[in-house]
Amino acid sequence: MNRSPTKRRQRTAGRREGWLQRAWRFWMNDIRSRRSCLGRALSIAAGVLVIVAVVLLIVGFVVARSDLFFPPETTSSRPPQHASALAPVPLPPSPTSLVLPEGLERAVVTHVADGDTIEVSLGGVTERVRLIGVDTPETSHPSRPVECFGREAKAFTRAMLEGQTVLLETDPSQDNRDRFNRLLRFVWLPDGRLVNYEIIAQGYGFEYTFRTPHRYQAQFEAAERAAREAQAGLWAPETCNGERVPAGDTTPVIRPSPIPSPIATPLPPSFDGCRTEPNATLAPNRPVAIVSIDKRAEIVTLRNISSEPVNLDGWTMCSMRGAQIHQGIGGVLAPGETRSFPRMGDRDVWSDNASDPGALYDAEGRLVAYWDE
């Protein structure tokens, strides 16, 4: 039996329709076939629910497989173009012994507070993160001026991290949070660079061990030695020469004394267990001067500004606020030598959130130098 041309055209058109057109036509026919308003409303609602479910499935698939459209290497951090103005010394990247661990938490850096502290979005919550094992010059401490190379260190960290996706690594040897409720973490970039290490290696910070050695202490110490030998960043003589001094301060931190005697005008003994110091304004600050007190790292730096060696055995360094002794001062300082003395023991000595002057006494209990804040 011959089919009419009209029917053949209808069948051909039906085969050309896609499944979306057929589904749409079926839905419209179902709505029209309903006799009551309630039936039509139910048909419309059912169709809308199906459409929403399909859209959600498609969106979920795209998000879950975003690596199909954005390869991992495109999410690695590339410093902005202005970062080249920092002109970092081309030191080696993270050594091969530093391998990016698997299964780390992902976070997005939302703000860089200073060279060693950032803010991240972690699971929808904003967290402040303190980088483990590195200490950079201060830029935002409530009781300290901006230190030499502090702005450069902050700019370097911002260029590497701000707006980037990072991976956060914990260290069982360290606390989860510090006393300021900051998370303590190693921060990795997806390309395998350890940011904590890079800050030290490029000369923007110091290796920093708090109480117990951290996981990468040996690598960080090696990076600091290499940066110092290369006179990179804050180690350069024309920048900070490795010292913490206020930024923009053009006056010498220590004025060498022309008097070669160990103490030209000795003060009477005044050591009373670090409780009070009546001669604070009279401190000669020679033959040894206090160069800096890093209260967060619990490190005192002294310099022999005389022309003779000075034996520090039996000398006492006081934290006046807490009436505590900074143990570990001793040995012979050569003329012109600067040396740092980390505090011995696990007990904190210095207050880093309030004024805390320091006083240095010789073996006879006479005030030699006073560090006032």
Secondary structure by P-SEA (a helix, b strand, c coil): ccccaaaaaaaaaaaaccaaaaaaaaaaaaaaacccaaaaaaaaaaaaaaaaaaaaaaaaaaaaacccccccccccccccccccccccccccccccccccccbbbbbbbcccccccccccccccbbbbbbbcccccccccccccccccaaaaaaaaaaaacccccbbbbbbcccccccccccccccccccccccaaaaaaaacccccccccccccaaaaaaaaaaaaaaacccccccccccccccccccccccccccccccccccccccccccccccccccccccccccccccccccbbbbbbccccbbbbcccbbbbccccccccccccccccccbbbbbcccccccccccccbbbbbbbcccccccccccc
